[in-house]
Amino acid sequence: DSQVRYLISAEKEVISGIMISSQFYEELPQGDSTDENIWTATLGLRAMFFSDKLTFSAFYAQEEEVQGEIEQYLRGSLSYKFTDFIEGRIGGNTFKGKPNGRFGQFRKANNAYAELNYYFNF
C-alpha cells in the first residue's frame, strides 16, 4: 500500500531561556488502501532560570485517527544543577488512550520519579 507522509516542525526561543517547539506528522494512505489517516502533533517547552541552574521541561503529544480515537502522552520534569558535577531531577510521565493504541498501551506505566546524578571526568 502506498502512503504519503509529511512532517512539519518549528522551534523558537520566545524569550531568553524559554524555548518552544512543535511538530505535526501525518500519514495519508493512497489508492485502494484500507488504512486510515493518522496524525500526531507535539508541543515542547523548555525554560531555564537562575543562570541555567534550574530547568523546567514539558512535552505533550497527541495522536488521532480518523474515527476520533485520541492517544495522549505528557512528560514533565524539573531539574536543578547544584554544582558542575551534581544534578537533581523530579518528573513524571502519563499516557492515555485505547489499550492497544500507540500511547494507551502504556497507560498502566504512568510514573513519577526522582533522580540524583553525579558527573565525573576520567
C-alpha angles and dihedrals in degrees: 000000000000124000140183113221128182139174129202118191137178135178128183139172098226094188131354109300097007118100127180126189136182139184135190120196127180136181115205116189115218134211120355094345117143090205117112132230112268126187133184126196125189135190125192132187129188122178125181124196140175097034090319093301094117118051128184116193130182133174129185127185128182127185126190132186123204095263090060100257106154125203121190138189126184125185127178137171143173120204135182127198105215094180137345087276106036127062131169127200139184124187149133147217129216129185130195133181145076117329094253097037128114094262101011092068087070098047092112088055096067106141150172124209145184125200139178118202130196116197122199139174126230 
